[in-house]
Amino acid sequence: VWWGESGVSWMPRALPSYHASPWWNDLMAVGVVAGSDRLQGIFFKKIGNGGNTSFWHDTWMGTQPLKEVFPRLFLISAQKDCCVLELGRWTLGHWEWDLRWKRNLFVWEEVLWDLLANLLTPFHLSESIDEWRYHYSNGRF
């Protein structure tokens, strides 16, 4: 899967293809242009096991991808294209995050890491699959 640089699309960005139907190309074009995402705010990602959600590129915590909230940490991450599930492990029934960096963190970067770790601490993975939901009704399609 390839993610767009803008980070504002409601789903991973797919380039239009001459192999695809015109309908599919129109669907893929929704929200690709920065600031025009009509579906953002209607749909959200419900994380299950984290296996289908990009840790840095997808919007799964808050309202922006983590690469935009913590650009410096993204820059020095050794795991830029990993899914949520790949950035930790289960130990004695408890989820432990295991983010790796290209080098040792500077003191001011450790402060950023502490902020990110505090955001991640209350988050719990489950055995269910990740799924898109909408903010209306019970959220299920």
N, C-alpha and C positions, 0 to 999 in steps of 0.2 A: 504494500500500500504506500502511496506517495502522498505526502501532505503538502499543501500550499504554504508559501512563505507568509501569507497574510495572517493565518491563524484565526480567521473570522468565520470560516464556513461552518455550517451546522453538521457537516459530515466530511470525511476525508475528501480532499479535492481530487476530482478525476477530470482529465482533459477530454474535451469532446473528440470523438473518433468518427472517421468516415465509415468504419465497420458497424457502428451502433445505429440504432433507429433514430430518426429525428426527435421522437418523443423522449428517448433516453438522453440525448444530447441536451435537450431543453431542460430536463430535470437536473442534469449535472451542472448546468449553468446557473441554477438558482443559488444566490448567495456567494458566488465566486468572486465578484467584484467587491472590494473592501467598502464597507459602509452600506451595502445593499442587501444584506442577509435578511430576507423577509421571514424566514423560519426560525431564526435565532430568537429565543425567548418563548417560543411555542414548544419546542422539543428540548429535552435534556437527556443526558446519558446517565442511566442508573447502573452503577458499577456492581458487578457480581464478583466473579473471580479475577477480574482485571486483565484477562487474557486477550481481550479484543479492544483494548483502549490504550492509546499511546500516552505514556506518563507525561511527556513534555509537550506534545503537539495537540492533543485533544483537550477540550474544555470539560473537565470532569470534577474539578473542585473550584467553586466560585464561578466567576463569569468570564474568565480569560484562561487560555492555556498557561500552564506553569512556566513555559519558556518566556512568556511576556511578563509575568509577575516577577520572575527571578532570572532576568536575562544573563547576569554574570554567572550564576550557577549553571545555567544551560550551556554557556560558552565553554566552561571547563569540565562539563560532564563527559565521562567516558562511556555513557550509555544513552546517547541522544535519541536513538530510534527504538528503544525498548518499550514494551508494554508494561503496564502497572504490575502485572503478575511477576515479571522478570526482575523487578527491582526490590525483591525481598524474599523472605522464606518463612515457613511455619516452623516454630520451635516450641515444643511442648504445648501445642494448642494456641500459641500466641504468635501474631504476625510481627516480624522484625524487618524494618526497612534496611536495605543494603545498597545505598547509592555510592558509586565510585567516581573518583575525580581523576583527571589527567595528571594532576600534581597535588602536592599538599596545599591545603587552603591557607590563605593569608588570614590574619586575625579578623579583618573586617569581613572577609568571606565566611568565616566561621559564624559570625553574627547572622548573616543571611541564611546559612544552613540551619542555625537554631530556629529561625523564624519559619523556615519550610518544615523542619521536623515538628514544630509545634502545630502546624496546620495538619500534618499527616497523622499525628498521634491518635486523635479520636476516630480516625477512619478505620473501618473494618471490612475486610474482604469476606466473601461468602463462597459457597460452592456453585451458585447459580451463574449463568452466563451474563455478560454485559448486554444491556438492551437499551434501545432508544424508547423514550416515553414522551408523552405530551402533558402539559400542565392542566388539562381539563379532565374531569371525571376521575376515574381511578388511575389514569395514565397508561393503561394498557390498550394496545391496538386490537 
